[in-house]
């Protein structure tokens, strides 16, 4: 049935006055929280810093909860055994990374920093030879050749200076990492207690909602939170699995073509793949630069391989894993990532897609409810 023009106007007004202010206020509140270092008073900053282990705990508990539920259902066991098995698996994966992956990555970084001057000289010599060969075939203007060589030298020097600056800031970064690491460990321990008593915590939250809101609003809020949990959990868990598979496939492919820094590049590709649409292209840039410094010709093969791998992910693997639950049109995804990245950086780019999916679902819910009320009248 076609909705009348006046009904559409009422629906638009309902949507405009009820939903838009909520979205704007939520964005401003989130922006305030994420930029607390410059926006809040020092006391508030200290409080947030002290509470950061609890933020870690909530995030880790949310991430580990699907695995714990899967173990409970698959083996039909109680909470405590499933919780123990879950954390044994998690600790085992972390230990595997520390023992196998971390040393290889650190060795790759050490080789890169030690051999950087040699890489720069070899790359410059290779590019100069290519320019001279091109000049022999096409007789370039000497001024153009000189300009190209000058630009090449400057670019390589800039890369050298940039990497050396990373080394100089390594000490301060290590101190910050150590502080964050202890907060992570504390949060990891707290997450155990959150998962152990999650039903009690959920019941307390429901009772608070029932105390604060009337009965019709209670059902709407609980339904909205359930939908939000479904959207976020499917996206975060699904995208993590997807990016892990892409990272593993990338590592296998780079080993087969004998690419340098295979593990380091694969980790970069897997991590950046967590960002929808733009992430794969972000990961290509450092992968190409790292390979180009060690082997210029192979860099183009690596670039082509990663591009084909990302096409496989975008058209087949990603949709298979994520299904249609977070289904958004490409335009909405790009819009969400642009706004999220502009406001909140990398974290905003990652979370913007499920947030946009949630906004879309809630908007359609409001429009459908309003339309149904109009039909009843």
Secondary structure, DSSP 8 states (H G I E B T S, - for coil): ----HHHHHHHHHHHIIIIIHHHHHHHHHHHHHHTHHHHS-HHHHHHHHHHHHHHHHHHHHHHHHHHHHHHHHHHT--HHHHHHHHHHHHHHHHHHIIIIIIHHHHHHHHHHHHTHHHHHHHHHHHHHHHHHHHHHHH---HHHHHHHHHHHHHHHHHHHHHHHHHHHTHHHHHHHHHHHHHHHHHHHHHHHHHHHTHHHHHHHHHHHHHHHS-HHHHHHHHHHHHHHHHHHHHHHHHHHHHHHHHHHHHHHHHHHTT-TTHHHHHHHHHHHTTSTTHHHHHHHHHHHHHHHHH-HHHHHHHHHHHHHHHHHIIIIIHHHHHTTTT---HHHHHHHHHHHHHHHHHHHHHHHHHHHHHHHHHHHHHHHHHHHHHHH-
